[in-house]
Amino acid sequence: MIPYGRQEIDDADVAAVIEVLRSDWLTTGPKVEQFERDIAHYVGAKHAVAVSSGTAALHAAMYALGITSGDEVIVSSMTFAASANCIVFQEGLPVFADVDPDTLLIDPERVEEKIGPRTKAIVAVDYAGHPCDYDTLGVLAGKYRLKLVADACHSLGAALRSRPVGSLADMSVFSFHPVKHITTGEGGMVTTDDAVFAQRMRRFRNHGIATDHRERQSRGEWFYEMVDLGYNYRITDFQCALGMSQLHKLNEWIDRRQRIAGRYSGAFEDLPGIRPLAVRPQVSHAYHLFVIRVDAKDAGITRDQLFRTLREQGIGANVHYIPVHLHPFYRSRFNTGAGLCPVAEHAYREILSLPVFPGMTDEDVETVIEAVKKAVSS
Ligand SMILES: *Cc1c(COP(=O)(O)O)cnc(C)c1O
């Protein structure tokens, strides 16, 4: 089976984790701070706050913004449910905005239509690894005094006009789940230039307590106070050691993902009914996903038929995503449903993610290409 994504773990990664397991700090220790510094440096942000998952990172970002009951947050519908769930965790109202038909990224025009007196923020999702149009979204955020959050779980290592993702919004959220660009098993991070946001998120990941265990130990103090309601969203030191070791390989891995994507794009150029998503100029794409659209009329095969044909041959094609507003939870709780985001809904019937991960061999890539070509021509 060629999966759609897979982690790479080498001996250096294993050694980094073992070293921490033999040290004094398993959690909330020096590796957490070092990993935060490394990621902040990599993306060009002043602060980074590490937490236990990308979902926890999204929740922490919504908390830092002060999202609360009655607040509206505009979010892309073409994403993993967590991008919207984080708004609901804080009792906010997710307002789904439709996407651009060529890139499936949140469409700034659709965003502006949804801005109202209760709108507080925008969650833009760098779908598949393509950075959103942060220039236009930034102008909108400024004009209406909104905060801009990048769900950058697909786009670590991507850039827009040579500016790295992680420094393009008020806060940027990353995931270190094994299918993402680098992994800590489970883990997440928020990057920001805002010291107040960073401080709030550090408190939030530790039950809302004002200081952490290591700070108190270094000052020889026992006293602590819980100043707000928080969670245990801490990440361990051995996870952060793994993340730091993985980060050394990120650029090489992005390069490999881009090469695989280039090979796919070239191979499908003349294939009727098979169309990769568009890439805007001056974008360095991180290719968390390689997404094609299957136009059944021209391809002579539906997306579902192609999915099954590939799976039968051990090729782990996948569908990302069911538009979030179509999930039963959102339909019943927020009265969303078909017709709310027609571009995303139409795309959903056509999209298919093909395998792309750094460990994929050239042979694997050719196997996928030949299987798609054969399925379309038969
Ligand atoms: C993976 C992902 C998340 C959630 O990250 P976890 O680490 O799995 O909690 C959120 N948003 C998007 C777009 C993702 O792809």
The ligand as an ORCA input file, in Angstrom:
! r2SCAN-3c Opt
* xyz 0 1
  C      -4.219     18.259     11.075
  C      -5.060     19.472     11.058
  C      -5.571     20.058     12.220
  C      -5.503     19.402     13.578
  O      -4.273     19.025     13.984
  P      -4.109     17.849     15.079
  O      -2.673     17.952     15.438
  O      -4.474     16.572     14.412
  O      -5.004     18.183     16.217
  C      -6.253     21.252     12.114
  N      -6.447     21.849     10.918
  C      -6.019     21.287      9.782
  C      -6.262     22.004      8.487
  C      -5.319     20.082      9.806
  O      -4.921     19.526      8.659
*
